[in-house]
Amino acid sequence: MSANAGPSGHQPTATTAQRDAVQDSAFLKACRREPVPHTPVWFMRQAGRSLPEYRKVREGIPMLESCMRPELVTEITLQPVRRHNVDAAIYFSDIVVPLKAIGIALDIKPGVGPVVENPIRTRADLAQLRDLTPEDVHYVTEAIGLLTAELGETPLIGFAGAPFTLASYLVEGGPSRTYENAKAIMYGDPQLWADLLDRLAEITSTFLKVQIEAGASAVQLFDSWAGALAPADYRRSVMPASAKVFEAVASYGVPRIHFGVGTGELLGLMGEAGADVVGVDWRVPLDEAARRVGPGKALQGNLDPTVLFATREAVETKTREVLDAAAGLEGHIFNLGHGVMPSTDPDALTRLVDYVHTRSAR
């Protein structure tokens, strides 16, 4: 049995009819800025977090280990599709998985996040970053094969962390509010910084290619912490690496989504980096975001995740505001302005999907 084979000795695959139906889905049509029967919906961090069934299957299994078990990944990825009737699945993984796969000593500590044992802060430290190979993440290929066979007409979104966000974790040694060590290198040793991000761009590109070649219908690049940057610094010191990632997967023809938090001042640049869809957090209305991004891009977003803790009437009011702001867009995918919060009522998400579908039906 090959490393990529399923339990029966072969890798299950989606049928041609399934693949055609996926391409005709509301989600992919919106990504391509084509007419849709309704506004498609999916949620960042929908795979896990708030679902009791997720907590049950993850019980006693560390996060990174759970990302390396294909059947578990399949089950977790499918859970929100079954429960919420979302228009796309998001592959269950973590942005540091490819770093772990190449041997970086790190762990995801509950309540903290990724913690790196030996932070990268000198040129000699770059030796930790070897190339990623498909064999390093064979479990991703297996899981996506299982998923695309199960998902039927529902598209699967692959994802990866953007070079800047990965670099932030690697240099800081864990989560940071100020990014002082990362920015110290960016400002003080720009060549080391450029080399670090270039290596991470190569790793990220390979990780996305593996997912696309296994069957992902779209990919999202999470630059979670890019909002810590001034536009000039982003353009000079970060955008080239993100652009390299988007260019590396351009030939596959799958939609490429770019998302960051607190990136209102960067939206135009994030679109310039090569995305087909620009994700918008809740701070900027979508009509204003469209003005900043410019024509030729779909937008994704952007309900404040905390709205889901309010009354049903309040959720519907704020949702209408998002849909109204998106009414003139070339393409719109409804999402939260960041990930689902762990204490969110799953029923609120189910009701939200139904409301968006009903309210936006053409």
BELNORKA-V881736 format. One record per backbone hydrogen bond with DSSP energy under -0.5 kcal/mol. NH is the residue of the N-H (numbers start at 0). CO is the residue of the C=O. Records with the same first field share a line. If there is no record, write none. Layout:
# BELNORKA-V881736
NH->CO + CO
This chain:
# BELNORKA-V881736
4->1
5->9
8->5
11->9
18->14
19->15
20->16
21->17
22->18
23->19
24->21
28->24
29->25
30->26
31->27
32->29
33->28
39->331
41->333
45->42
47->45
49->47
50->47
54->50
55->51
56->52
57->53
58->54 + 55
60->57
61->59
65->61
66->62
67->64
68->65
69->67
72->68
73->69
74->70
75->71
76->72
77->73
78->74
79->75
80->77
81->77
82->78
83->79
84->80
85->79
86->40
87->40
88->154
90->156
92->90
96->93
99->95
100->96
101->97
102->99
103->98
105->103
106->114
108->106 + 112
109->107
111->108
112->108
114->106
115->172
116->104
118->116
119->169
120->118
124->121
125->121 + 122
126->123
127->124
128->125
129->127
135->132
136->132 + 133
137->134
139->136
140->136
141->137
142->138
143->139
144->140
145->141
146->142
147->143
148->144
149->145
150->146
151->147
153->150
154->86 + 152
156->88
157->155 + 217
159->219
161->221
165->161
166->162
167->163
168->164
169->165
170->166
171->167
172->168
182->178
183->179
184->180
185->181
186->182
187->183
188->184
192->188
193->189
194->190
195->191
196->192
197->193
198->194
199->195
200->196
201->197
202->198
203->199
204->200
205->201
206->202
207->203
208->204
209->205
210->206
211->207
212->208
213->209
214->210 + 211
215->210
216->155
217->155
218->254
219->157
220->256
221->159 + 219
222->220 + 258
223->221
225->222
226->260
227->224
228->225
233->229
234->230
235->231
236->232
237->233
238->233
240->237
241->237
242->238
243->239
244->240
245->241
246->242
247->243
248->244
249->246
251->248
252->249
254->216
256->218
257->276
258->220
260->223
265->262
266->262 + 263
269->265
270->266
271->267
272->268
273->270
274->269
275->255
276->255
277->297
278->257 + 276
279->299
283->280
288->284
289->285
290->286
291->287
292->288
293->289
296->293
297->275
298->330
299->277
300->332
302->334
306->303
307->304
308->305
309->306
314->310
315->311
316->312
317->313
318->314
319->315
320->316
321->317
322->318
323->319
324->320
325->321
326->323
328->325
332->298
333->39 + 331
334->300
336->302
339->43
343->340
345->343
347->344
348->344
349->345
350->346
351->347
352->348
353->349
354->350
355->351
356->352
357->353
358->354
359->355
360->356 + 357
361->36
